[in-house]
Amino acid sequence: MRYYSLNRQSETVDFRAATIAGQAPDGGLYFPETIPRFPAGFVEQLPNLEPAEVAYMVLAPYVGEAIPEAELRRICAETVNFPFPLVPVAERISALELFHGPTLAFKDVGARFMSRCLGYFSRNETQPVTVLVATSGDTGGAVASGFLGVPGVEVVILYPSGRVSPVQEQQLTALGQNVTALEVRGNFDDCQRLVKHAFRDQELMSQRRFTSANSINVARWLPQQVYYCYAVAQALAQTNEPPVVAVPSGNFGNLCAGLLAYVSGLPVGHFVAACNANAVVPAYLTSGQYAARPAVATLSNAMDVGDPSNFGRILEMFRHEYPAIRELLSGYSVTDQETTATIRRVHQQTGYVLDPHGAVAYFALEHYLRRHPETHGLLLETAHPVKFPEAVEAATGQTVPVPAELQSLMQQPKQSILLEPEYEALRAFLER
Ligand SMILES: *Cc1c(COP(=O)(O)O)cnc(C)c1O
């Protein structure tokens, strides 16, 4: 498989080069030259296939010759080694729980796959590669955990001191091994500025090998297709109708992966793009006009994105044909009040505890199903509610217990290095 840049000013590359580079030299996102169809009988077989086998079958055409079969099978097995249950919540609504991985968020899937691919590509390098990331909370934890213990890879994470939740901070600082947390005396923008500065510092870049674990990397984007297959397999076991799928969206990598699986042959009735107040894609779906806007802060803060990078991939997939996109995808913008009210109401009526991101999707899905009474749907629950305890406790009036998997991590000592928000401080650390 070859990948081209959506800006069309760079050469095509294979999966290996696309994964190592992250972004094309012309600044564009990489996109596969062809979208493979799933093999004949794949959908019928789905309920009987092992999750790792599904992952291998979906991803092998995209990886091509870049990773040998046995190695890719091992990577797939390690990527999806936790459950993806479809849990009934209300009549006609189920939640696909994507939070049973090590950092309790769906980003574990992409991060685990990418980290193992990069580990494989660096296996013969004598010099370790340093993954440098800035995080506002969720991404950094998934990346750190994904790379934990991967030989030949060092991870340096910058996070804003005092601005991540207790669970998130433990996930960044208590891992040890090849993961170092830099606690920046500043905000997320400071962290991002320092990282961008480092990547522009040619002298530093020539001394050591660096990579960014960017969310637009094809190795993070493509594996997200596999849990749509698990969802549909579980839904079809109950009824023959392809489900409506609602996706809480920010940068639109997750939804875009679902659309890719659909184009490859996965039966989905309709997609719902569920956004918070940052609603440029719902606005596009209504008007046909795309206009980026500055992001505004909301309760579902992992979706506070004003110019989603994966929107270009969605346009490309449908050859920029607005009517085709419109037919398959509806968009909703959900307010913080509606989000809180949804967490409260669903908890009262069903006992199910949504996180703010899942609640946005739940609200949007209900809205769609009301107008399509013959359908049933599922939402992707992208994070465990314990990651956003303030919003959830304010809505339900109850504390969210820390899940057993996390108890031992919560007991580990926090280890971080305090850093002034100045580039010289970061550079001195990286050159140590
Ligand atoms: C990152 C994130 C999202 C948004 O996913 P995109 O692929 O950027 O659209 C939604 N929910 C949670 C919990 C996230 O961490």
The ligand as an SDF file (V2000), in Angstrom:
LIG
                    3D

 15 15  0  0  0  0  0  0  0  0999 V2000
   -9.6750   12.2280   21.8090 C   0  0  0  0  0  0  0  0  0  0  0  0
  -11.0110   11.9670   22.3830 C   0  0  0  0  0  0  0  0  0  0  0  0
  -12.1980   12.1250   21.6300 C   0  0  0  0  0  0  0  0  0  0  0  0
  -12.1850   12.6910   20.2270 C   0  0  0  0  0  0  0  0  0  0  0  0
  -11.6850   11.7900   19.2850 O   0  0  0  0  0  0  0  0  0  0  0  0
  -11.3000   12.3040   17.8230 P   0  0  0  0  0  0  0  0  0  0  0  0
  -10.7380   11.1230   17.1330 O   0  0  0  0  0  0  0  0  0  0  0  0
  -10.2780   13.3960   18.0250 O   0  0  0  0  0  0  0  0  0  0  0  0
  -12.5280   12.8300   17.1830 O   0  0  0  0  0  0  0  0  0  0  0  0
  -13.4020   11.7730   22.2050 C   0  0  0  0  0  0  0  0  0  0  0  0
  -13.4790   11.3150   23.4740 N   0  0  0  0  0  0  0  0  0  0  0  0
  -12.3660   11.1540   24.2370 C   0  0  0  0  0  0  0  0  0  0  0  0
  -12.5250   10.6740   25.6280 C   0  0  0  0  0  0  0  0  0  0  0  0
  -11.1020   11.4680   23.7220 C   0  0  0  0  0  0  0  0  0  0  0  0
  -10.0120   11.3160   24.4990 O   0  0  0  0  0  0  0  0  0  0  0  0
  1  2  1  0
  2  3  1  0
  2 14  2  0
  3  4  1  0
  3 10  2  0
  4  5  1  0
  5  6  1  0
  6  7  2  0
  6  8  1  0
  6  9  1  0
 10 11  1  0
 11 12  2  0
 12 13  1  0
 12 14  1  0
 14 15  1  0
M  END
$$$$
